[in-house]
Amino acid sequence: MTDSIAVLGAGKIGEALLSGLLTGGRRVEELMFTERHPERAAELTARYGVAAVDVATAAKEAAVLIVAVKPQDIEPLLDELAPHATADTLVVSLCAGLPTSLYERSLDDGVPVVRVMPNTPMVVGEAMSAISPGRHATNDHLAVVEELLSVVGMVVRVPESQQDAVTALSGSGPAYFFYLVEAMIDAGILLGLPRAVSEKLIIQSAVGAATMLAKTGEHPVILREAVTSPAGTTIMAIRELEKHGVRAALLDAIEAARDRSQELGKAHDPS
Ligand SMILES: NC(=O)c1ccc[n+]([C@@H]2O[C@H](COP(=O)([O-])OP(=O)(O)OC[C@H]3O[C@@H](n4cnc5c(N)ncnc54)[C@H](OP(=O)(O)O)[C@@H]3O)[C@@H](O)[C@H]2O)c1
């Protein structure tokens, strides 16, 4: 296990991580966090017992610094961090779209940086996180990050060049599922079901389908064919989905998200 861990910026994602690390067995004394607003800091300390510190203290005392501020807040944070972070400190960035080169330009030469694209199901311990090493991060650093993040979900390693695709798939992915669920609940209303019943039917169907995919390891085509009987109800619905180009819409949608992620990343990477 790693030594102490500091979360820099304990908002939604930072708090989810703190809470997950505690549930996963980390001791309160091993953790610390930084926050801009004293009221928010006091609230988190009261809730979790974890100490709020300033950035300089976090950088001096923690072996791992997890950066979880909004991407637009990164520059002032790096200015605060730069005088204190050394090659012995592992910097883990959860900030969407920020390349490791941005950190490497601001911090001392040799400071290892690992970039992570998590997603919001981290708040329920079901995140999908993709991690990529910067120039000075080794396999050991990646293993540390894998161990840390595995308490709040699953982790895969990808080259940093694939992070825009990851952002479009799993980063934004939960939003696509929420959108589909919302549309299907509306369909229930259209068919005359009460909203509460429609919500229950669709949400549990989504949970059930996701659990089958995760637990059986079967290909989605096999699972779908198993409920698509000849001249039955499901194939009538599938015909409409194909007629309306839903598959093509998803391909286009995810490609557009990837393009936007590339565009946003360029703002932080002049190379
Ligand atoms: N939420 C998601 O769906 C999601 C998914 C994947 C990745 N991420 C990434 O996770 C990061 C955090 O997102 P979030 O949704 O958790 O944002 P958030 O709720 O706004 O949390 C960021 C926190 O950091 C604090 N902060 C900002 N600058 C600071 C500084 N210099 N020192 C200490 N604290 C500072 C902010 O305080 P203030 O309130 O004063 O601004 C806020 O409490 C982002 O970079 C985002 O790209 C988020």
The ligand as a Gaussian input file, in Angstrom:
#p B3LYP/6-31G(d) Opt

LIG

0 1
 N      -17.838000      15.079000     -12.437000
 C      -17.577000      14.307000     -13.493000
 O      -18.426000      13.768000     -14.187000
 C      -16.168000      14.010000     -13.901000
 C      -15.888000      12.883000     -14.690000
 C      -14.571000      12.675000     -15.070000
 C      -13.579000      13.552000     -14.687000
 N      -13.888000      14.616000     -13.921000
 C      -12.839000      15.535000     -13.559000
 O      -12.733000      15.618000     -12.157000
 C      -12.340000      16.926000     -11.815000
 C      -13.218000      17.421000     -10.693000
 O      -14.579000      17.488000     -11.149000
 P      -15.767000      17.733000     -10.131000
 O      -17.015000      17.515000     -10.902000
 O      -15.507000      16.959000      -8.867000
 O      -15.556000      19.323000      -9.863000
 P      -15.989000      20.167000      -8.605000
 O      -17.156000      19.547000      -7.911000
 O      -16.072000      21.601000      -9.052000
 O      -14.744000      20.003000      -7.625000
 C      -13.540000      20.712000      -7.716000
 C      -13.215000      21.231000      -6.318000
 O      -11.872000      21.725000      -6.287000
 C      -11.872000      22.962000      -5.573000
 N      -10.691000      23.746000      -5.987000
 C      -10.491000      24.451000      -7.118000
 N       -9.270000      24.998000      -7.136000
 C       -8.668000      24.631000      -5.994000
 C       -7.382000      24.880000      -5.417000
 N       -6.468000      25.631000      -6.040000
 N       -7.091000      24.329000      -4.225000
 C       -8.002000      23.552000      -3.604000
 N       -9.237000      23.289000      -4.065000
 C       -9.572000      23.812000      -5.255000
 C      -13.184000      23.578000      -5.997000
 O      -13.557000      24.638000      -5.147000
 P      -14.588000      25.778000      -5.676000
 O      -15.928000      25.229000      -5.346000
 O      -14.194000      26.963000      -4.914000
 O      -14.381000      25.964000      -7.153000
 C      -14.136000      22.385000      -5.906000
 O      -14.571000      22.137000      -4.600000
 C      -12.458000      17.793000     -13.079000
 O      -11.175000      18.123000     -13.560000
 C      -13.181000      16.920000     -14.058000
 O      -12.675000      17.119000     -15.388000
 C      -15.162000      14.864000     -13.506000

